[in-house]
């Protein structure tokens, strides 16, 4: 196990491909995350329903499978 990030800090172009794929998938599913370099932030409003929260978490969980495809180890 490593703590090495999938995407290097301040990556661009091909180095940022995993993050670009994750964000694109999330947006296609209706979840608009805020990303910064190699981090994903999801900050729903306090008025979000439980059903919407569960749906958003399910989308993020599925999107993280994309990151798994980029893991080499």
CHARMM internal coordinates of N, CA and C (Angstrom, degrees):
IC EDIT
DIST 1 N 1 CA 1.4461
DIST 1 CA 1 C 1.5260
ANGL 1 N 1 CA 1 C 108.18
DIST 1 C 2 N 1.2969
ANGL 1 CA 1 C 2 N 115.06
DIHE 1 N 1 CA 1 C 2 N 140.83
DIST 2 N 2 CA 1.4612
ANGL 1 C 2 N 2 CA 121.02
DIHE 1 CA 1 C 2 N 2 CA -178.61
DIST 2 CA 2 C 1.5209
ANGL 2 N 2 CA 2 C 109.81
DIHE 1 C 2 N 2 CA 2 C -130.08
DIST 2 C 3 N 1.2928
ANGL 2 CA 2 C 3 N 115.84
DIHE 2 N 2 CA 2 C 3 N 155.79
DIST 3 N 3 CA 1.4641
ANGL 2 C 3 N 3 CA 120.88
DIHE 2 CA 2 C 3 N 3 CA 174.42
DIST 3 CA 3 C 1.5324
ANGL 3 N 3 CA 3 C 110.01
DIHE 2 C 3 N 3 CA 3 C -102.58
DIST 3 C 4 N 1.3164
ANGL 3 CA 3 C 4 N 115.95
DIHE 3 N 3 CA 3 C 4 N 11.02
DIST 4 N 4 CA 1.4584
ANGL 3 C 4 N 4 CA 121.37
DIHE 3 CA 3 C 4 N 4 CA 178.33
DIST 4 CA 4 C 1.5266
ANGL 4 N 4 CA 4 C 108.61
DIHE 3 C 4 N 4 CA 4 C -66.81
DIST 4 C 5 N 1.3304
ANGL 4 CA 4 C 5 N 118.86
DIHE 4 N 4 CA 4 C 5 N 127.20
DIST 5 N 5 CA 1.4648
ANGL 4 C 5 N 5 CA 119.97
DIHE 4 CA 4 C 5 N 5 CA -179.95
DIST 5 CA 5 C 1.5319
ANGL 5 N 5 CA 5 C 111.67
DIHE 4 C 5 N 5 CA 5 C -68.26
DIST 5 C 6 N 1.3269
ANGL 5 CA 5 C 6 N 115.84
DIHE 5 N 5 CA 5 C 6 N 151.28
DIST 6 N 6 CA 1.4682
ANGL 5 C 6 N 6 CA 121.05
DIHE 5 CA 5 C 6 N 6 CA 176.00
DIST 6 CA 6 C 1.5166
ANGL 6 N 6 CA 6 C 110.31
DIHE 5 C 6 N 6 CA 6 C -62.54
DIST 6 C 7 N 1.3215
ANGL 6 CA 6 C 7 N 115.20
DIHE 6 N 6 CA 6 C 7 N -37.78
DIST 7 N 7 CA 1.4564
ANGL 6 C 7 N 7 CA 121.55
DIHE 6 CA 6 C 7 N 7 CA -176.53
DIST 7 CA 7 C 1.5253
ANGL 7 N 7 CA 7 C 107.95
DIHE 6 C 7 N 7 CA 7 C -117.68
DIST 7 C 8 N 1.3251
ANGL 7 CA 7 C 8 N 118.52
DIHE 7 N 7 CA 7 C 8 N 127.22
DIST 8 N 8 CA 1.4634
ANGL 7 C 8 N 8 CA 120.43
DIHE 7 CA 7 C 8 N 8 CA 179.27
DIST 8 CA 8 C 1.5305
ANGL 8 N 8 CA 8 C 111.47
DIHE 7 C 8 N 8 CA 8 C -62.15
DIST 8 C 9 N 1.3079
ANGL 8 CA 8 C 9 N 116.06
DIHE 8 N 8 CA 8 C 9 N 155.20
DIST 9 N 9 CA 1.4605
ANGL 8 C 9 N 9 CA 121.68
DIHE 8 CA 8 C 9 N 9 CA 176.95
DIST 9 CA 9 C 1.5214
ANGL 9 N 9 CA 9 C 109.74
DIHE 8 C 9 N 9 CA 9 C -57.91
DIST 9 C 10 N 1.3224
ANGL 9 CA 9 C 10 N 116.01
DIHE 9 N 9 CA 9 C 10 N 133.18
DIST 10 N 10 CA 1.4632
ANGL 9 C 10 N 10 CA 123.18
DIHE 9 CA 9 C 10 N 10 CA 177.21
DIST 10 CA 10 C 1.5288
ANGL 10 N 10 CA 10 C 112.53
DIHE 9 C 10 N 10 CA 10 C 60.69
DIST 10 C 11 N 1.3239
ANGL 10 CA 10 C 11 N 116.73
DIHE 10 N 10 CA 10 C 11 N 33.43
DIST 11 N 11 CA 1.4678
ANGL 10 C 11 N 11 CA 121.38
DIHE 10 CA 10 C 11 N 11 CA -179.18
DIST 11 CA 11 C 1.5244
ANGL 11 N 11 CA 11 C 111.01
DIHE 10 C 11 N 11 CA 11 C -70.03
DIST 11 C 12 N 1.3074
ANGL 11 CA 11 C 12 N 114.90
DIHE 11 N 11 CA 11 C 12 N 155.13
DIST 12 N 12 CA 1.4627
ANGL 11 C 12 N 12 CA 121.77
DIHE 11 CA 11 C 12 N 12 CA 176.58
DIST 12 CA 12 C 1.5187
ANGL 12 N 12 CA 12 C 108.29
DIHE 11 C 12 N 12 CA 12 C -143.94
DIST 12 C 13 N 1.3166
ANGL 12 CA 12 C 13 N 115.35
DIHE 12 N 12 CA 12 C 13 N 162.77
DIST 13 N 13 CA 1.4564
ANGL 12 C 13 N 13 CA 120.49
DIHE 12 CA 12 C 13 N 13 CA 176.58
DIST 13 CA 13 C 1.5113
ANGL 13 N 13 CA 13 C 113.06
DIHE 12 C 13 N 13 CA 13 C 61.46
DIST 13 C 14 N 1.3242
ANGL 13 CA 13 C 14 N 116.18
DIHE 13 N 13 CA 13 C 14 N -135.32
DIST 14 N 14 CA 1.4679
ANGL 13 C 14 N 14 CA 121.64
DIHE 13 CA 13 C 14 N 14 CA -176.44
DIST 14 CA 14 C 1.5239
ANGL 14 N 14 CA 14 C 112.21
DIHE 13 C 14 N 14 CA 14 C -62.25
DIST 14 C 15 N 1.3412
ANGL 14 CA 14 C 15 N 117.48
DIHE 14 N 14 CA 14 C 15 N -30.13
DIST 15 N 15 CA 1.4650
ANGL 14 C 15 N 15 CA 120.08
DIHE 14 CA 14 C 15 N 15 CA 179.59
DIST 15 CA 15 C 1.5291
ANGL 15 N 15 CA 15 C 112.07
DIHE 14 C 15 N 15 CA 15 C -65.71
DIST 15 C 16 N 1.3224
ANGL 15 CA 15 C 16 N 116.68
DIHE 15 N 15 CA 15 C 16 N -25.84
DIST 16 N 16 CA 1.4614
ANGL 15 C 16 N 16 CA 121.59
DIHE 15 CA 15 C 16 N 16 CA -178.26
DIST 16 CA 16 C 1.5321
ANGL 16 N 16 CA 16 C 112.42
DIHE 15 C 16 N 16 CA 16 C -95.40
DIST 16 C 17 N 1.3207
ANGL 16 CA 16 C 17 N 117.40
DIHE 16 N 16 CA 16 C 17 N 7.84
DIST 17 N 17 CA 1.4669
ANGL 16 C 17 N 17 CA 121.57
DIHE 16 CA 16 C 17 N 17 CA -174.84
DIST 17 CA 17 C 1.5274
ANGL 17 N 17 CA 17 C 113.61
DIHE 16 C 17 N 17 CA 17 C -54.97
DIST 17 C 18 N 1.3368
ANGL 17 CA 17 C 18 N 120.50
DIHE 17 N 17 CA 17 C 18 N -45.13
DIST 18 N 18 CA 1.4702
ANGL 17 C 18 N 18 CA 118.49
DIHE 17 CA 17 C 18 N 18 CA -179.96
DIST 18 CA 18 C 1.5291
ANGL 18 N 18 CA 18 C 112.71
DIHE 17 C 18 N 18 CA 18 C -58.04
DIST 18 C 19 N 1.3233
ANGL 18 CA 18 C 19 N 117.03
DIHE 18 N 18 CA 18 C 19 N -43.31
DIST 19 N 19 CA 1.4665
ANGL 18 C 19 N 19 CA 119.88
DIHE 18 CA 18 C 19 N 19 CA 179.95
DIST 19 CA 19 C 1.5230
ANGL 19 N 19 CA 19 C 110.85
DIHE 18 C 19 N 19 CA 19 C -66.18
DIST 19 C 20 N 1.3170
ANGL 19 CA 19 C 20 N 116.79
DIHE 19 N 19 CA 19 C 20 N -40.87
DIST 20 N 20 CA 1.4607
ANGL 19 C 20 N 20 CA 120.21
DIHE 19 CA 19 C 20 N 20 CA 179.36
DIST 20 CA 20 C 1.5259
ANGL 20 N 20 CA 20 C 110.76
DIHE 19 C 20 N 20 CA 20 C -61.65
DIST 20 C 21 N 1.3187
ANGL 20 CA 20 C 21 N 117.32
DIHE 20 N 20 CA 20 C 21 N -40.75
DIST 21 N 21 CA 1.4656
ANGL 20 C 21 N 21 CA 121.10
DIHE 20 CA 20 C 21 N 21 CA 178.94
DIST 21 CA 21 C 1.5268
ANGL 21 N 21 CA 21 C 111.29
DIHE 20 C 21 N 21 CA 21 C -67.07
DIST 21 C 22 N 1.3220
ANGL 21 CA 21 C 22 N 116.97
DIHE 21 N 21 CA 21 C 22 N -41.57
DIST 22 N 22 CA 1.4640
ANGL 21 C 22 N 22 CA 120.80
DIHE 21 CA 21 C 22 N 22 CA 179.43
DIST 22 CA 22 C 1.5224
ANGL 22 N 22 CA 22 C 110.29
DIHE 21 C 22 N 22 CA 22 C -63.09
DIST 22 C 23 N 1.3255
ANGL 22 CA 22 C 23 N 116.95
DIHE 22 N 22 CA 22 C 23 N -47.30
DIST 23 N 23 CA 1.4624
ANGL 22 C 23 N 23 CA 121.02
DIHE 22 CA 22 C 23 N 23 CA -179.40
DIST 23 CA 23 C 1.5258
ANGL 23 N 23 CA 23 C 110.65
DIHE 22 C 23 N 23 CA 23 C -63.28
DIST 23 C 24 N 1.3173
ANGL 23 CA 23 C 24 N 117.61
DIHE 23 N 23 CA 23 C 24 N -43.97
DIST 24 N 24 CA 1.4662
ANGL 23 C 24 N 24 CA 120.90
DIHE 23 CA 23 C 24 N 24 CA 179.71
DIST 24 CA 24 C 1.5244
ANGL 24 N 24 CA 24 C 110.62
DIHE 23 C 24 N 24 CA 24 C -60.37
DIST 24 C 25 N 1.3260
ANGL 24 CA 24 C 25 N 117.09
DIHE 24 N 24 CA 24 C 25 N -43.58
DIST 25 N 25 CA 1.4625
ANGL 24 C 25 N 25 CA 120.43
DIHE 24 CA 24 C 25 N 25 CA 178.95
DIST 25 CA 25 C 1.5214
ANGL 25 N 25 CA 25 C 110.51
DIHE 24 C 25 N 25 CA 25 C -62.32
DIST 25 C 26 N 1.3294
ANGL 25 CA 25 C 26 N 116.77
DIHE 25 N 25 CA 25 C 26 N -47.22
DIST 26 N 26 CA 1.4668
ANGL 25 C 26 N 26 CA 120.08
DIHE 25 CA 25 C 26 N 26 CA -179.86
DIST 26 CA 26 C 1.5271
ANGL 26 N 26 CA 26 C 110.93
DIHE 25 C 26 N 26 CA 26 C -57.39
DIST 26 C 27 N 1.3229
ANGL 26 CA 26 C 27 N 116.80
DIHE 26 N 26 CA 26 C 27 N -46.52
DIST 27 N 27 CA 1.4636
ANGL 26 C 27 N 27 CA 120.53
DIHE 26 CA 26 C 27 N 27 CA -178.92
DIST 27 CA 27 C 1.5229
ANGL 27 N 27 CA 27 C 111.65
DIHE 26 C 27 N 27 CA 27 C -64.30
DIST 27 C 28 N 1.3341
ANGL 27 CA 27 C 28 N 117.62
DIHE 27 N 27 CA 27 C 28 N -37.67
DIST 28 N 28 CA 1.4682
ANGL 27 C 28 N 28 CA 120.60
DIHE 27 CA 27 C 28 N 28 CA 177.06
DIST 28 CA 28 C 1.5236
ANGL 28 N 28 CA 28 C 110.99
DIHE 27 C 28 N 28 CA 28 C -61.80
DIST 28 C 29 N 1.3383
ANGL 28 CA 28 C 29 N 116.14
DIHE 28 N 28 CA 28 C 29 N -29.95
DIST 29 N 29 CA 1.4610
ANGL 28 C 29 N 29 CA 121.17
DIHE 28 CA 28 C 29 N 29 CA -178.42
DIST 29 CA 29 C 1.5304
ANGL 29 N 29 CA 29 C 112.31
DIHE 28 C 29 N 29 CA 29 C -91.15
DIST 29 C 30 N 1.3325
ANGL 29 CA 29 C 30 N 118.03
DIHE 29 N 29 CA 29 C 30 N -3.26
DIST 30 N 30 CA 1.4610
ANGL 29 C 30 N 30 CA 121.62
DIHE 29 CA 29 C 30 N 30 CA 177.86
DIST 30 CA 30 C 1.5206
ANGL 30 N 30 CA 30 C 115.13
DIHE 29 C 30 N 30 CA 30 C 96.34
DIST 30 C 31 N 1.3242
ANGL 30 CA 30 C 31 N 118.17
DIHE 30 N 30 CA 30 C 31 N 8.83
DIST 31 N 31 CA 1.4623
ANGL 30 C 31 N 31 CA 122.45
DIHE 30 CA 30 C 31 N 31 CA 177.30
DIST 31 CA 31 C 1.5238
ANGL 31 N 31 CA 31 C 107.86
DIHE 30 C 31 N 31 CA 31 C -106.42
DIST 31 C 32 N 1.3209
ANGL 31 CA 31 C 32 N 116.95
DIHE 31 N 31 CA 31 C 32 N 122.67
DIST 32 N 32 CA 1.4612
ANGL 31 C 32 N 32 CA 121.06
DIHE 31 CA 31 C 32 N 32 CA -176.14
DIST 32 CA 32 C 1.5260
ANGL 32 N 32 CA 32 C 109.69
DIHE 31 C 32 N 32 CA 32 C -108.65
DIST 32 C 33 N 1.3380
ANGL 32 CA 32 C 33 N 117.25
DIHE 32 N 32 CA 32 C 33 N 89.76
DIST 33 N 33 CA 1.4600
ANGL 32 C 33 N 33 CA 119.61
DIHE 32 CA 32 C 33 N 33 CA -179.56
DIST 33 CA 33 C 1.5261
ANGL 33 N 33 CA 33 C 111.58
DIHE 32 C 33 N 33 CA 33 C -79.14
DIST 33 C 34 N 1.3028
ANGL 33 CA 33 C 34 N 115.24
DIHE 33 N 33 CA 33 C 34 N 156.35
DIST 34 N 34 CA 1.4579
ANGL 33 C 34 N 34 CA 121.69
DIHE 33 CA 33 C 34 N 34 CA 170.65
DIST 34 CA 34 C 1.5223
ANGL 34 N 34 CA 34 C 106.00
DIHE 33 C 34 N 34 CA 34 C -98.08
DIST 34 C 35 N 1.3106
ANGL 34 CA 34 C 35 N 117.04
DIHE 34 N 34 CA 34 C 35 N 123.94
DIST 35 N 35 CA 1.4617
ANGL 34 C 35 N 35 CA 119.78
DIHE 34 CA 34 C 35 N 35 CA 179.10
DIST 35 CA 35 C 1.5196
ANGL 35 N 35 CA 35 C 109.42
DIHE 34 C 35 N 35 CA 35 C -116.53
DIST 35 C 36 N 1.2989
ANGL 35 CA 35 C 36 N 114.80
DIHE 35 N 35 CA 35 C 36 N 148.03
DIST 36 N 36 CA 1.4611
ANGL 35 C 36 N 36 CA 121.35
DIHE 35 CA 35 C 36 N 36 CA 177.93
DIST 36 CA 36 C 1.5189
ANGL 36 N 36 CA 36 C 106.78
DIHE 35 C 36 N 36 CA 36 C -142.93
DIST 36 C 37 N 1.3061
ANGL 36 CA 36 C 37 N 116.32
DIHE 36 N 36 CA 36 C 37 N 109.75
DIST 37 N 37 CA 1.4601
ANGL 36 C 37 N 37 CA 123.24
DIHE 36 CA 36 C 37 N 37 CA -176.71
DIST 37 CA 37 C 1.5265
ANGL 37 N 37 CA 37 C 110.28
DIHE 36 C 37 N 37 CA 37 C 56.30
DIST 37 C 38 N 1.3212
ANGL 37 CA 37 C 38 N 118.57
DIHE 37 N 37 CA 37 C 38 N -107.59
DIST 38 N 38 CA 1.4649
ANGL 37 C 38 N 38 CA 120.47
DIHE 37 CA 37 C 38 N 38 CA -176.62
DIST 38 CA 38 C 1.5305
ANGL 38 N 38 CA 38 C 112.29
DIHE 37 C 38 N 38 CA 38 C -110.27
DIST 38 C 39 N 1.3450
ANGL 38 CA 38 C 39 N 116.54
DIHE 38 N 38 CA 38 C 39 N 25.32
DIST 39 N 39 CA 1.4702
ANGL 38 C 39 N 39 CA 121.08
DIHE 38 CA 38 C 39 N 39 CA -179.20
DIST 39 CA 39 C 1.5188
ANGL 39 N 39 CA 39 C 110.49
DIHE 38 C 39 N 39 CA 39 C -120.73
DIST 39 C 40 N 1.3263
ANGL 39 CA 39 C 40 N 115.21
DIHE 39 N 39 CA 39 C 40 N 149.47
DIST 40 N 40 CA 1.4622
ANGL 39 C 40 N 40 CA 122.22
DIHE 39 CA 39 C 40 N 40 CA 175.85
DIST 40 CA 40 C 1.5232
ANGL 40 N 40 CA 40 C 107.43
DIHE 39 C 40 N 40 CA 40 C -118.80
DIST 40 C 41 N 1.3262
ANGL 40 CA 40 C 41 N 116.25
DIHE 40 N 40 CA 40 C 41 N 127.50
DIST 41 N 41 CA 1.4601
ANGL 40 C 41 N 41 CA 121.71
DIHE 40 CA 40 C 41 N 41 CA 177.21
DIST 41 CA 41 C 1.5245
ANGL 41 N 41 CA 41 C 107.89
DIHE 40 C 41 N 41 CA 41 C -117.16
DIST 41 C 42 N 1.3107
ANGL 41 CA 41 C 42 N 115.75
DIHE 41 N 41 CA 41 C 42 N 129.85
DIST 42 N 42 CA 1.4619
ANGL 41 C 42 N 42 CA 120.83
DIHE 41 CA 41 C 42 N 42 CA 173.66
DIST 42 CA 42 C 1.5198
ANGL 42 N 42 CA 42 C 105.63
DIHE 41 C 42 N 42 CA 42 C -124.76
DIST 42 C 43 N 1.3220
ANGL 42 CA 42 C 43 N 116.77
DIHE 42 N 42 CA 42 C 43 N 115.04
DIST 43 N 43 CA 1.4578
ANGL 42 C 43 N 43 CA 121.31
DIHE 42 CA 42 C 43 N 43 CA -174.89
DIST 43 CA 43 C 1.5281
ANGL 43 N 43 CA 43 C 108.68
DIHE 42 C 43 N 43 CA 43 C -128.37
DIST 43 C 44 N 1.3305
ANGL 43 CA 43 C 44 N 116.50
DIHE 43 N 43 CA 43 C 44 N 87.96
DIST 44 N 44 CA 1.4648
ANGL 43 C 44 N 44 CA 119.15
DIHE 43 CA 43 C 44 N 44 CA -179.57
DIST 44 CA 44 C 1.5272
ANGL 44 N 44 CA 44 C 110.86
DIHE 43 C 44 N 44 CA 44 C -74.71
DIST 44 C 45 N 1.3210
ANGL 44 CA 44 C 45 N 117.21
DIHE 44 N 44 CA 44 C 45 N 155.55
DIST 45 N 45 CA 1.4660
ANGL 44 C 45 N 45 CA 119.51
DIHE 44 CA 44 C 45 N 45 CA 176.43
DIST 45 CA 45 C 1.5292
ANGL 45 N 45 CA 45 C 110.72
DIHE 44 C 45 N 45 CA 45 C -66.51
DIST 45 C 46 N 1.3165
ANGL 45 CA 45 C 46 N 116.30
DIHE 45 N 45 CA 45 C 46 N 157.00
DIST 46 N 46 CA 1.4723
ANGL 45 C 46 N 46 CA 121.18
DIHE 45 CA 45 C 46 N 46 CA -179.13
DIST 46 CA 46 C 1.5259
ANGL 46 N 46 CA 46 C 112.33
DIHE 45 C 46 N 46 CA 46 C -63.52
DIST 46 C 47 N 1.3080
ANGL 46 CA 46 C 47 N 117.72
DIHE 46 N 46 CA 46 C 47 N -17.63
DIST 47 N 47 CA 1.4657
ANGL 46 C 47 N 47 CA 121.40
DIHE 46 CA 46 C 47 N 47 CA -178.24
DIST 47 CA 47 C 1.5265
ANGL 47 N 47 CA 47 C 113.21
DIHE 46 C 47 N 47 CA 47 C -91.72
DIST 47 C 48 N 1.3087
ANGL 47 CA 47 C 48 N 117.72
DIHE 47 N 47 CA 47 C 48 N 8.45
DIST 48 N 48 CA 1.4621
ANGL 47 C 48 N 48 CA 121.81
DIHE 47 CA 47 C 48 N 48 CA -178.92
DIST 48 CA 48 C 1.5224
ANGL 48 N 48 CA 48 C 110.01
DIHE 47 C 48 N 48 CA 48 C -67.94
DIST 48 C 49 N 1.3240
ANGL 48 CA 48 C 49 N 116.08
DIHE 48 N 48 CA 48 C 49 N 135.10
DIST 49 N 49 CA 1.4696
ANGL 48 C 49 N 49 CA 120.21
DIHE 48 CA 48 C 49 N 49 CA -179.96
DIST 49 CA 49 C 1.5279
ANGL 49 N 49 CA 49 C 110.54
DIHE 48 C 49 N 49 CA 49 C -73.24
DIST 49 C 50 N 1.3165
ANGL 49 CA 49 C 50 N 115.19
DIHE 49 N 49 CA 49 C 50 N 159.71
DIST 50 N 50 CA 1.4628
ANGL 49 C 50 N 50 CA 119.75
DIHE 49 CA 49 C 50 N 50 CA 177.93
DIST 50 CA 50 C 1.5241
ANGL 50 N 50 CA 50 C 110.88
DIHE 49 C 50 N 50 CA 50 C -60.68
DIST 50 C 51 N 1.3266
ANGL 50 CA 50 C 51 N 116.47
DIHE 50 N 50 CA 50 C 51 N -39.23
DIST 51 N 51 CA 1.4692
ANGL 50 C 51 N 51 CA 120.25
DIHE 50 CA 50 C 51 N 51 CA 179.87
DIST 51 CA 51 C 1.5280
ANGL 51 N 51 CA 51 C 110.86
DIHE 50 C 51 N 51 CA 51 C -62.61
DIST 51 C 52 N 1.3384
ANGL 51 CA 51 C 52 N 116.54
DIHE 51 N 51 CA 51 C 52 N -42.40
DIST 52 N 52 CA 1.4654
ANGL 51 C 52 N 52 CA 119.83
DIHE 51 CA 51 C 52 N 52 CA 178.68
DIST 52 CA 52 C 1.5268
ANGL 52 N 52 CA 52 C 111.47
DIHE 51 C 52 N 52 CA 52 C -66.98
DIST 52 C 53 N 1.3314
ANGL 52 CA 52 C 53 N 116.60
DIHE 52 N 52 CA 52 C 53 N -37.77
DIST 53 N 53 CA 1.4666
ANGL 52 C 53 N 53 CA 119.58
DIHE 52 CA 52 C 53 N 53 CA 176.99
DIST 53 CA 53 C 1.5227
ANGL 53 N 53 CA 53 C 110.99
DIHE 52 C 53 N 53 CA 53 C -62.55
DIST 53 C 54 N 1.3238
ANGL 53 CA 53 C 54 N 115.78
DIHE 53 N 53 CA 53 C 54 N -45.29
DIST 54 N 54 CA 1.4665
ANGL 53 C 54 N 54 CA 119.75
DIHE 53 CA 53 C 54 N 54 CA 179.59
DIST 54 CA 54 C 1.5318
ANGL 54 N 54 CA 54 C 110.81
DIHE 53 C 54 N 54 CA 54 C -62.75
DIST 54 C 55 N 1.3281
ANGL 54 CA 54 C 55 N 116.29
DIHE 54 N 54 CA 54 C 55 N -40.63
DIST 55 N 55 CA 1.4665
ANGL 54 C 55 N 55 CA 120.15
DIHE 54 CA 54 C 55 N 55 CA 178.86
DIST 55 CA 55 C 1.5286
ANGL 55 N 55 CA 55 C 110.42
DIHE 54 C 55 N 55 CA 55 C -64.32
DIST 55 C 56 N 1.3263
ANGL 55 CA 55 C 56 N 117.09
DIHE 55 N 55 CA 55 C 56 N -42.78
DIST 56 N 56 CA 1.4605
ANGL 55 C 56 N 56 CA 120.88
DIHE 55 CA 55 C 56 N 56 CA 179.32
DIST 56 CA 56 C 1.5179
ANGL 56 N 56 CA 56 C 112.40
DIHE 55 C 56 N 56 CA 56 C -63.93
DIST 56 C 57 N 1.3271
ANGL 56 CA 56 C 57 N 116.25
DIHE 56 N 56 CA 56 C 57 N -41.57
DIST 57 N 57 CA 1.4658
ANGL 56 C 57 N 57 CA 119.95
DIHE 56 CA 56 C 57 N 57 CA 178.51
DIST 57 CA 57 C 1.5224
ANGL 57 N 57 CA 57 C 110.43
DIHE 56 C 57 N 57 CA 57 C -65.43
DIST 57 C 58 N 1.3268
ANGL 57 CA 57 C 58 N 116.80
DIHE 57 N 57 CA 57 C 58 N -38.02
DIST 58 N 58 CA 1.4685
ANGL 57 C 58 N 58 CA 120.19
DIHE 57 CA 57 C 58 N 58 CA 178.11
DIST 58 CA 58 C 1.5314
ANGL 58 N 58 CA 58 C 110.79
DIHE 57 C 58 N 58 CA 58 C -63.93
DIST 58 C 59 N 1.3292
ANGL 58 CA 58 C 59 N 116.57
DIHE 58 N 58 CA 58 C 59 N -40.38
DIST 59 N 59 CA 1.4665
ANGL 58 C 59 N 59 CA 120.57
DIHE 58 CA 58 C 59 N 59 CA 177.82
DIST 59 CA 59 C 1.5273
ANGL 59 N 59 CA 59 C 109.93
DIHE 58 C 59 N 59 CA 59 C -63.57
DIST 59 C 60 N 1.3283
ANGL 59 CA 59 C 60 N 116.55
DIHE 59 N 59 CA 59 C 60 N -46.15
DIST 60 N 60 CA 1.4606
ANGL 59 C 60 N 60 CA 120.08
DIHE 59 CA 59 C 60 N 60 CA 179.88
DIST 60 CA 60 C 1.5254
ANGL 60 N 60 CA 60 C 111.21
DIHE 59 C 60 N 60 CA 60 C -63.37
DIST 60 C 61 N 1.3191
ANGL 60 CA 60 C 61 N 116.81
DIHE 60 N 60 CA 60 C 61 N -40.11
DIST 61 N 61 CA 1.4626
ANGL 60 C 61 N 61 CA 120.64
DIHE 60 CA 60 C 61 N 61 CA 178.11
DIST 61 CA 61 C 1.5261
ANGL 61 N 61 CA 61 C 110.77
DIHE 60 C 61 N 61 CA 61 C -60.50
DIST 61 C 62 N 1.3209
ANGL 61 CA 61 C 62 N 116.11
DIHE 61 N 61 CA 61 C 62 N -43.75
DIST 62 N 62 CA 1.4670
ANGL 61 C 62 N 62 CA 120.17
DIHE 61 CA 61 C 62 N 62 CA 178.83
DIST 62 CA 62 C 1.5351
ANGL 62 N 62 CA 62 C 110.78
DIHE 61 C 62 N 62 CA 62 C -67.27
DIST 62 C 63 N 1.3317
ANGL 62 CA 62 C 63 N 116.42
DIHE 62 N 62 CA 62 C 63 N -38.09
DIST 63 N 63 CA 1.4652
ANGL 62 C 63 N 63 CA 120.17
DIHE 62 CA 62 C 63 N 63 CA 179.59
DIST 63 CA 63 C 1.5240
ANGL 63 N 63 CA 63 C 111.46
DIHE 62 C 63 N 63 CA 63 C -64.65
DIST 63 C 64 N 1.3221
ANGL 63 CA 63 C 64 N 117.05
DIHE 63 N 63 CA 63 C 64 N -33.19
DIST 64 N 64 CA 1.4635
ANGL 63 C 64 N 64 CA 119.61
DIHE 63 CA 63 C 64 N 64 CA -179.73
DIST 64 CA 64 C 1.5243
ANGL 64 N 64 CA 64 C 112.03
DIHE 63 C 64 N 64 CA 64 C -69.19
DIST 64 C 65 N 1.3249
ANGL 64 CA 64 C 65 N 117.62
DIHE 64 N 64 CA 64 C 65 N -16.85
DIST 65 N 65 CA 1.4672
ANGL 64 C 65 N 65 CA 119.99
DIHE 64 CA 64 C 65 N 65 CA 172.59
DIST 65 CA 65 C 1.5290
ANGL 65 N 65 CA 65 C 110.59
DIHE 64 C 65 N 65 CA 65 C -62.95
DIST 65 C 66 N 1.3279
ANGL 65 CA 65 C 66 N 116.10
DIHE 65 N 65 CA 65 C 66 N -29.06
DIST 66 N 66 CA 1.4650
ANGL 65 C 66 N 66 CA 120.59
DIHE 65 CA 65 C 66 N 66 CA 176.78
DIST 66 CA 66 C 1.5266
ANGL 66 N 66 CA 66 C 109.40
DIHE 65 C 66 N 66 CA 66 C -63.54
DIST 66 C 67 N 1.3209
ANGL 66 CA 66 C 67 N 116.36
DIHE 66 N 66 CA 66 C 67 N -41.96
DIST 67 N 67 CA 1.4676
ANGL 66 C 67 N 67 CA 120.00
DIHE 66 CA 66 C 67 N 67 CA 178.20
DIST 67 CA 67 C 1.5222
ANGL 67 N 67 CA 67 C 110.47
DIHE 66 C 67 N 67 CA 67 C -61.34
DIST 67 C 68 N 1.3217
ANGL 67 CA 67 C 68 N 116.69
DIHE 67 N 67 CA 67 C 68 N -38.97
DIST 68 N 68 CA 1.4662
ANGL 67 C 68 N 68 CA 120.41
DIHE 67 CA 67 C 68 N 68 CA 179.39
DIST 68 CA 68 C 1.5258
ANGL 68 N 68 CA 68 C 111.89
DIHE 67 C 68 N 68 CA 68 C -58.91
DIST 68 C 69 N 1.3290
ANGL 68 CA 68 C 69 N 117.06
DIHE 68 N 68 CA 68 C 69 N -33.61
DIST 69 N 69 CA 1.4632
ANGL 68 C 69 N 69 CA 120.82
DIHE 68 CA 68 C 69 N 69 CA -179.41
DIST 69 CA 69 C 1.5333
ANGL 69 N 69 CA 69 C 111.92
DIHE 68 C 69 N 69 CA 69 C -67.65
DIST 69 C 70 N 1.3276
ANGL 69 CA 69 C 70 N 116.54
DIHE 69 N 69 CA 69 C 70 N -22.60
DIST 70 N 70 CA 1.4658
ANGL 69 C 70 N 70 CA 120.85
DIHE 69 CA 69 C 70 N 70 CA -178.80
DIST 70 CA 70 C 1.5202
ANGL 70 N 70 CA 70 C 112.29
DIHE 69 C 70 N 70 CA 70 C -92.11
DIST 70 C 71 N 1.3183
ANGL 70 CA 70 C 71 N 116.92
DIHE 70 N 70 CA 70 C 71 N -7.54
DIST 71 N 71 CA 1.4681
ANGL 70 C 71 N 71 CA 120.34
DIHE 70 CA 70 C 71 N 71 CA -177.78
DIST 71 CA 71 C 1.5219
ANGL 71 N 71 CA 71 C 110.37
DIHE 70 C 71 N 71 CA 71 C -74.36
DIST 71 C 72 N 1.2989
ANGL 71 CA 71 C 72 N 115.58
DIHE 71 N 71 CA 71 C 72 N 130.40
DIST 72 N 72 CA 1.4577
ANGL 71 C 72 N 72 CA 121.75
DIHE 71 CA 71 C 72 N 72 CA 176.03
DIST 72 CA 72 C 1.5246
ANGL 72 N 72 CA 72 C 106.66
DIHE 71 C 72 N 72 CA 72 C -121.74
DIST 72 C 73 N 1.2985
ANGL 72 CA 72 C 73 N 115.53
DIHE 72 N 72 CA 72 C 73 N 114.66
DIST 73 N 73 CA 1.4606
ANGL 72 C 73 N 73 CA 116.27
DIHE 72 CA 72 C 73 N 73 CA -178.73
DIST 73 CA 73 C 1.5010
ANGL 73 N 73 CA 73 C 112.97
DIHE 72 C 73 N 73 CA 73 C -178.42
END
COOR INIT
IC SEED 1 N 1 CA 1 C
IC BUILD
